[in-house]
């Protein structure tokens, strides 16, 4: 037994070295699938663990409440509410900044700090410097994203207009906050680090600037883990209602956490769906490749049986061959996945603004992934091993013949075409082994599909950008007003130099309620004659707003479980905080964000108010851009200004960058899988047909004619497999985008001819490279040695 074991191990080592090209190619198929899994899981688990640790260490609030003004003695009543463990009352406000060397309008959110520096809730992480000290009214701490965007350093100064008064501020510290991981300007949907920031000032200084001495207008609360958050929210609403509160809300509705949660949920989906698809494809292809590889060793198995090896010994020997390849592939995939995952995680860190990345992955996932890889690889070879081992030695030493010798249906159909003899051989070989040909075609199709899955999202993101920033938004900039004003302000704006056209709309903070389903968002009133920003349907055609009723995005309608004709309660969170019941007039599709829209006049009537607006959409003469920006910055009633081009740039620098980088890595790994499949298909075909091709050479066929037989079959498989792969790829893409819908964005399914061309090109190039290797090996074919192999 020891002799047998030693001999088989020696044979195993020699075969692995002799087949090193095929071994590496098969290992790359496994490595590609494993790397996608590890990269995705590492990213999701690391970012989730980092967020949880950051929230806990910095006491991130679980309940938030905004109000007009409340005296500080109310905080004593807050402390008496059951379930509250920590709370912070603070002052918040807005400011317009003048950053040296930057002409675009810049706005900021101002947050007060208690005399002790760090608040009890939402504690700050200090990157550089220190927090503003009491008595230092001009010192501010700046959020890191804003400081990096403008290269601000400790001691730098800039001007700010706070409550209509200009002040010179000095940077004392650069910080991060769990409350502002995702920083969005007023009226925006995406981060804009250059034009919006968050500043922290001492409570004394900010209260004096905002006329809030002895009062607060923002409350943050942490609760006992075992106490219901909803009951604390109800108690806060009852207490703060008389102070102009807009309704307390939980962490799930906090803007930064909500969008971060959506991003991580989508990342979780990508960490589930992408690996599932990639591993399924990789394992299917692995089965095809290994089955054909084992089938080429029928004669060797017969010789081993003739020398006395049992079926069990032979099975274990080939199991070790398969598992060794699987171990190599898993090790390569694990290393590549960790490396790519760490790099991608660091890039996400620039987007999410965590203090540091906690790289972690559950070891159970790694063991599970290893187990799946090894079991599927073993199953892929076992069927071929067991079939070959069951044959008598004399039978197994002969080449495997076709099951029937007859004219195939394909030959009958093509009988009228005058094929050359090598071409007839190609058709005959393909038709007489339909299962093997089908599996080979499926291998090509899956390789094509996996490239499509990795690339189609580039097309989808391009459509999202075109829809949002070219079709939906046609204004140059949007000015958000501090308070609603009469629409006649638009005539004043249009008379200003450089402003070509101005259009108003109104956004009202609201809670949409349908039974037990609620959604804290806003209702946007759009004028009937809107020409700068409007709602479009899934065909990108503008939608006429109903004169009465509400128009919802389809995502929001599904979340609220309403359909056209249903009534929806709208709890207004500003003004007299009335509740109105409005019918749902229809739904529409949007790729970015969610929306609830009404005709502007209908919205104002429902609120019992006149023709008010709180946003102005403006088209600007490019020659007067700086003058218009300066004018809006100096206008007291303007809270902030967002520029369409800036939002577009922000999209590509943040959301698209992370999204498309993940997609690029998937595409790259898909290409590796495709090459491994095509290369093995060609090499195994050469191994299977070595005797036949050598015989043809002896009979007088030229090298090119013999190569035509081998490579022509591959070309036929490509001709059928690539279009089939396009269909499979479209189905997989539909599965992915369906699973990846979030509040932040819904990726549309769009596949361009460029994506189809890229997927086909990668597969064809892999086939050409593999075909050249096979063509070169045919030139080196030792005819005598090949013909003696089965004697």
N, C-alpha and C positions, 0 to 999 in steps of 0.2 A: 504494500500500500504506500509506503514511504517513497519507493522508487517511482510509482505512478504519480504520486503527488509532486515529487520533485521534477519529473519530466514534463508534467502538464504546466507547472509554474514556469519552467524554462520556455516552453512553447508560448505561454501567455506573454511573457516579456518580449519574445522575439516578434510575435504577431503585432503587439502594440507598437513596436518600433517600426516594423515594416509598413503598417497601416497608419503611420503617424499623421499623414495628411487627412485621412478620413476620420481618424480619432479626434483630431483637433476640430474638424468641421462639425462632427456630431456634438462635440463638447460645446462648440459655440452656439448651437441651437439651444442646448440646455441653459448655457450661460446667459443668453439673451432673455429667456423667460424668467430665470431666477433674478437677474439684475433688475428687471422692471419691478418685480415683486419687492425686492429688498429696498430699492430706491424709494418706492411709493410708501411702503410701510414705515421705513425709517423717517421719512419726512413727516408723515402724519403723527406718528407716536412721539417724535422729538418735539414738534411744535405744540402738540397737545400738552405734553408734560411740562414744557417751558412755560406755557400760558398758565397752567394750574399752579406751578411754583411761584410765578410772578404775582398772580392774584393773591395767593395766600400770604406771601412775605410782605406785600405792600398794602394789605387790607383793602382790597377792592370792594367797593360798595355793592350791596345786593338790592338796595332800593334808592331811587332818585326822585327828587321833587323840586320843581321850579315854581316860583311864586313872584308876585309883584314886590311886596315888601312886608316883612314881619318883624316886630320888635324882638330883641334877643331873649327876653324873659319867656318867650314861647318855647325856647329850647328846654326849659325845665319841665314843661308839659310833655315834650317829646320824650324825655328820659323816663317818664312814668308809663309809657306805652309798653305793655307786656311783649316780650320777644326781642326788644332792641338791646343789643350789647354795646354797640359803638355808634356814634353819630358825629357829624360835623356840619355846622351851619356856616355858610360862607357868602361872600359877595361875588357876583359874576357880572361881566359887562362886555361891551365890544369896543374896539378901537380901530382906527385907520393909521397905518404906519407909513413913514417915509424912510426907506432904506437907501443909504448913499449908493449911487451908481446903478440903481434899479428904478426905471421910470414907470413900470406897470403899477396899477393900484394894488396895495397890499392891506389886508385886514387881519385882525387877530381877536382871539377870545381871551379875555382877562379873567383870572381866577385869584382870589385872595388866599393868603396864608395866615394862620393864627400867629400870635406873638411868639409862641415857642418854635416856630419854623415849620416842622413837619406836622401835618394834620393827623388826627386819629384815624381817619378813613381816606383812602386813595393817597397813600404816602408816595413821595417822589423818589425816584432813583437818580442820584446825582452823578452825572458823567464828569463834569468839571466844575470847579469853583464851589460856591456855597449859596444857600438860599438867602433871599433878601432879609436883612435884619430889621427889627422894629426901629422906627425913626429914620430909616433910609428910604425916603419916599420915592426916589428916582431909580432905585435898584430893581431889576427884574431878573427872574430866571426864565430862560427860553427853552422851548421844547427842541430836542436834538435835530429832528428832521428839518425844521426851519433854519436852525443855525448852520447846518451843513449845506443847505441849499444856497445860502448867501455867504458862506465862509465866515460866519461871525465868530469872534473870539471874546474871551473874558476881557472886560473893560471897554469893548466897543460901544458906541453910542448911536442912537437914532431917535427921530422925533415920532411922537404918537399924538393923535387927536382923540382925547378921551372925554366923552360927554360934552363935545363942542369946544374943549380947551386943549391947546397944544402943550405938550410936555416933552422934555428931553430925558430919555431913559438910558440907563447904563446897565450892561449885562454883568450880573454878578455870578451867574451859574448857568450851566447847560444841563437839562434834566430830561427824564422820561417819566411817563405816568401810565398806570394801567388803564386809566380812563380815556387816554388818547393814543391808543395803539394805532388806531385807524382814524386819521385826522381829515375831516371833510369840511370845506368852507360852507357858509350859509348859502342855500340854494343849489349846492353842487351835488354830484353823485360820486365823484372820484377824488382822491387826494390831490392837492396842489401845494406842494411844500414851499414853493417860491412865493406864492401869493396869499397863503393863509398859515398862521401859526398860533401857538398858545403861549401866553405869558403869565407868570405868577408874580404877584406883588404882595407886599405886606398888607394885612387887612386894614391897618390904619390909613395907608396911602390910598388904596383902592376905594375904601368907603368914603373918604373925603372927596375923591375925584367923581364918584358916582352919586354923591349926596345920599349915602346910605349909613351914616354914623349911627351906631346903636341898633342896627337892623341887619337883616340878611335876606337874600332872595334865592338861595339854593340850599338844599338839604341833602346830605348823603347819610345812608344808614346801613349798618351791618346787623344781621339778626342771628338769633340763636339757631343753630342748624336744625334743632328739633321743632322749631316753632313755624307754623304756616306763614309764608310770606304774604299771602293774600290778606290775612287778617290784619297784619301790620299796615299794609297799604290802605285798607279801609279806614283804620283808625287815623292814619295821617291825613287822608282826604277829609275826614270830618273835622279834624283840628285845623287844617290849613286852608280850608275852603274860603273863609272870610278874609283871607289875606291875598286873594287873587291867585291861588294855586291853579295850575293847569292839570292837576291830577298826578299823583305819585305813580311810579311804574317800576317794574322789576328789572333785573339785570338783562333778561332776555330782550327787553325793548330798548336798552341803552344802545345808542347809535354805534359806538365803536365795537362793543361786544357782539352786537347783532350781526354786523357785517363780518367781523372776524369769525364768528361762529359759522356763518354761511360759507366763508372761505374754507375753514377747516372741514366742514361737512362735505364740501365739494372735493376737497383733497382726500377725505376718507373714501368718497365714492370712487375717485380716481385710483386710490390705493387698493380698491376692491375690484372695480370693473376692468381697468387696464390689465392688472396682473392676471385676472381670471381669463381674459381673452388671450393674452400673450402666452400664459402657461398652457392653456388648452390647445392653442395652435402649435406651440413648441412640442408638447407631448404627443399630439397627433402626428406631427412630422417626424418626431423621434421614433414612434412606432413603425412608420413606413420605412424609414432609413435603416433601423436596426434589423427589422424583419428581412429586408432584402440583403443586408450584409451577412446575416447568419445563413441565409439560403445559398449564398455563394460558397459555403464551406461544407456542402453535403459530402463531398468526396473525402475531406479530412475527417469528418465525423465517422464515416464508414471505416477508414483505416484505423482509427482509434478503437472502434468496436472489434475490428479484426484482431487487434493486439490484446484484447481482453478487458478493455475498459467497460464498465457497466454504464447503463443509461444514466444512473444517478451521478456517477463521476463526471460523465461528459456534460450533463446538465449543469453541475456545479462549476465546471471549468468555464463554460460559456456565460454562466451567470456572473462569474468574477470578471470576465471580459467586459460585459455590459456595465456592471457596477463600477468598474474602474473608470470607464468612460464617463459614467454619470458623476462620479466623485470629482473628476477633473473639471467637468462642466459646472458642477455646483460650486466648486472652489473658485473658479474663474468668475462665475456670476455673483457670488457672495462678495468677493473683493471689489468687483466693478460696481455692484449696487451700493456698497457702503461708500465707496469713493464718490460716486455720482450723487448719492443721497446727501452726503456731508456738504458737497459743493452747492447743491441746490438749496439745502437748508440755510447756508450762509447767505445766499442771495435773497431768500425769503426774509431773513433777519433785517435786511436793509428796508424791506417793505413794511414789516410788522413792527419794527422799533422795539423789540425786546432787548433787555440789558445784555443778555447772553443766551446762547443756544445750548440746551441740555440734550446732547445726543443720546438717544436711548431707543431700544427696540426690544420687544418682549421675546425672550429666548424661545418661548413655546412656538412662536411663529416661524423661527428659523428651523427648529426641529421638525415642525409640521411640513415646511417647504422642502426640507431635505428628504423627509419620508415620502412625500408625494413624488419628488423627482426620481428617487431610487426605485420605488414600486412601479411607477409607470414605465421607466426604462427597462426594468426587468420583465414586466408584462409584454413590452414591445418585442423583446427577443425570445420570450419563452415559447410562444406558439411555433415560431420557426424552428427552435431547438427541438422541441418535443416531436414535431413532424419529421424532422430529419433523423432524430435518434431512433424513431420507431421503424425506420426502413432497414431491411436486411443489408448487410455490407455490400454484397454484389450489386444490388439495386441502387444503393446510394452512390456507388462509385461511377455510375453512368450519369451523364448530364440529364437534368430534368427535362422531359419531353412534353410536348403539348398534349392536352387531354384528348383531343380529337384531331384527326387529320382530315380536314374538309375545307371546301371553299367557304370563306366567311362572308357574312352579309355585306361587309364593307367592300370586299373584293368584287362582289356582284354589282354593287352600286357604281363602283369606279371602273368597271370592266371596259367601258367605252373610251376611257381616257388612256392615251398611249404613254404609260409610265415607263421609265427605264427599269432595268431589272433590279438595281439597288433600291429604287423607290418602291417597287412592288414588295420587296423584302420588308421595308419599313412598315407598309400598310399591313402586311400579313402578320408580322411580329406583334404589332400593336393590337390587332383585332383578335388574335388567337390567345392572348393573355388579357382578357378584358378587366379582370379584377386588379391585376398589377398595373395596367395602364391607367385605370380609374384612380388608383391610389397615387400614382405619380402625378396625374393631372391635378388631383386634390392638393398634393404637396405644392405644386406650382401656384395653384389658386390661393392657398392659405398664405404662401409667401407674399403674393401680390396683395392680399387683403391686409396683412399685418403692416405693410408699408403704407397703405391707404389710411389705416387707423391712426398711424403716427403723423400723417401729413394733412388730413382733411381739415383739422382745426385752424390751420393757417387761413384757409378759405373762409371758414366760419367767422373768425375774428375780423377779417377784412370786411365781410358783410355787416357785422355789428358796427364797425367804425363808420362805414359808408352810411348806414341807416341813421345812426344817432347824430353824427356830426356833419353830415351833408344833406340828408333828406329831412330829418326831424328838426334839427336846430339850424336855422339859417341866419340867426342874429350874430353880430360880431361880439357883443358882450351883453351880460345881464346884470342890472343894478338891483340889489335887494334893499328895500327901504326899511327903516327902523319901525315905522308904524304905517298902517294903511292910510293912503291919501286919496283925495278926489282924483278921478281919471283925467281931469283937466290939466294935471301936472305934465301930461304928455305933450300938450301944446307948448308949454314953456320949454321943455327939453328940445323939441324939434326946432325951436327958434335959435338954439345955441349953435355957434359956429362948429362945423365938423360933424354934426349929427344929421344924418340923412333921413332917418325914419325911426320912430319910437312906437312901441306897442306895449300895452299893459296887460297884466294878468294878476290873479290873486291866489295865494297859497295859504290855506287855513289848516293849522294843526288840528287833528281830529282823531277820534277812536271810532273805527268802524265795527259795528256789533251786529252779529246775526246769531241770536240765541246764546249759546255758550262760547261761540267762536268770536274772537276779537282780534283787531289788527290796528296797532297804533301807527298812524301814518299822517297823510295830509290829503286834503281835497284841493285840487287845482282848478280855478275858474279860468277858462280860456274864452276870449271874445269870439263871436260868431264869424267875424271877418279876419280871423288870425292869418297872418301871412309869413311870420317869422318862425314860429314854433307851433307845431300842431301834432295831432295824434295820427299814426298810420296803422294800417292793418298788416296782415302777414304778407300781402302782396306789395307792400310799401306804398300803397295808395292812401291819400289823406282821408280821414274819417270825419264826416260831418257830425258835430256834437249834437245830441238831442236837445230840443228846446226845454224839455223837462226830463228829469231823471239823471242817473249817474252812469258813466261809462267806466268800466273797470278793465284792467289788464287781465288776461285769462288766468295768469298765475295767481293773482290776488283773488279772483272769483272762485278758483278752486280751493284756496286756503280758507275762504269764508263760507264755502259751500253754498253759493248763491248762483242763480241763473237769471237771464233776462225775464223780467216780469215780477221777480221777488222784491219785497221791500227790505231795505237795509236801514238800520238806525245809525245815525251819525252824531256822536257826542262831540260837540265843538269844545276845544280845549283853550279857548281864548274869548275875550269879550265877556258877554253875559253867560257863556258856557251852556248854551241851550242845546237841547237834543232835538234833531229833526229826523223825520222818516222820509226816505227818498226811494222811489222805485229804481231798480237796476234796468236801465234802458238797453244795455248791450255790453259786449266784451270785445276787446281787441288784443293784439299781440304787440309786445315790446321786448327788446332784447336786453336792455339795461334798466335795472330798477323796476319798481312796481308803481302804478299810478291809479288814482281815482279822479275822474275829470267831470266837470259840469260846465255848462254854458255860464260865462261870467255874470251875465245879468241875472240868470236863475239862481246862482249861488248867492249873490248879494241880496236878492229878494228873500231867499230862505233865511238869511241871517238878519233880515229886517233892517238892512242898511242901504245907503245910496250907492252910487257908482264908484266903489273904492277899488284900489289896486295896491299891491305891496311889492310888485316887481315890474321893472321896465326893461323890455327887450329892445336893444338899440343897434342900428346899423351905422357905422362910422366911416367917414371919409379917411382913407389911409394917411393922407397928408396932415390930418389934424389929430391923429391918435393920441399923442402925448398931451395935447391941450385938453382933449376930452377927459383923459384919465385924471389930469390935475384938477379939472373942474369938479368931477364926481368925487374925488378924494376930499375936496374942500367943502362939499355940500353937507351940511349937518345931518340931514334926514336920510342919507345913504349909509346903510350898514356895511355893505361890501359889494365888490364888483367881481364877477367871474367872466373870463374871456374864453370864447369857444376854442380858439387855437391852443390856449394853455391847457384846457381840459383834454384836448386831443393828444397833446404832448404828454400830459400826465398819464393818460390811458396807456400809451406805449411804454412809458418809463416804469409803470407800476404793475397794473393788472396784466396787460398783454405781455410784459417782459417775463413775469413769473410763469404765466400760463403757457406761453410759447416756448420757453426754455424747457419746461417739463415735456411739452410735445416734441421738441427737437430731440431730447434724449430718447423718448420712446421711438421716434423715427429711426434714430441711429441704431438702437438695439434691434428694431425690426429689420433693418438692412442686414445686420449680422446674421439674424435667423434665416433670412432669405438666402444669403450666400451659402450658409451651411447646408441648407436643403438642396439647392441646385447643384452644388459641388458634389455632394454625396450621391445624388441621383445619377449624375454623369459618371462618376467613378465606379459606382456599383454596376451600372449598365456595362461599362467596359469590362469589369471583372466577370460578369455573367456571360458576356458574349465573346470573351477572349479566344476560346477554342474555335468558335464559328468564324470569327473575323480572321484568325490566323489561317484557317482552312481556305477561306476565300482568297487570301493573299497567295497561298500555294497554288490555287487554281488559276491564278493569273490576274486577279483584280488588282488595280493600282492602289497605292496608299490613299489617294484622295477619294476613290470610289468606296473603299472600306470605311473611311472617315465619314463619308456621306451617309452610310447606313447607320452608323452610331449616332452622329450628331443630327441627322435628319429626324430620327425618332424624338430627340429632345426638342427640336424645332416644332414638331407636330404637337407635342405636349404643351409647349409654350403658346402655340396658336389657339388651343382650346382653353388652357388653364388660366391665361391672363384675363380674358373677358369674364370667365367664371369667377375669378378672384375679385373683379370689380363689383360683381353682384353681391358676393359674400361680404366684401369690405363695406358696401353701403349699408347692409343689414347690421353689421357690427357698429358702424358709426351711429346709426339710429339708436341702437341700444345704449351707447355711451351718452349721447346728448340727452336722452330721456332720463337717464340716471343722474345727470349733472345739473339739473335745473335748480337754481336757488333764487333768493330775493334779489341778489346783486346783479346777476345776469343769467340769461338763458341762451346757450349757444345754439344758433340755428344750424340745421343740416343743409349744407351746401357743398357740393363736390364739383370742382371745376375740371376742365379738360387738362389743366396743368397738373393737378393732383393725380389724375388717371395716368397721365404721361410719365410722371415721376415714378409711380409705382411700377409701371411696365418697364421703364428704363432701368431701374435698379435690378429687376429680375432678369432682364435681357443682358445687362452687363455682367451679372453674376454668371449667367449661362455662357456668355462669350468667353469670360475668363476661365471657367471650368472646362468649356469645350476646347480651348486652346491647349490646356494641360493634357486633356485626353488625346487631342490630335498629336501632340508631341510624343506622348507615350506610345501611340500607334507606330510612329516612326522608329521607336526604339524596340519594337516588339520582336522578341527572339522566337521566330516561327517554329524552330525545332523544339525548343524548350516548352513552348505552349502546347504543342501537339502531343508532347510526351506526358503532360501533367496527369492524365487520367489512365495511363497505361499500367 
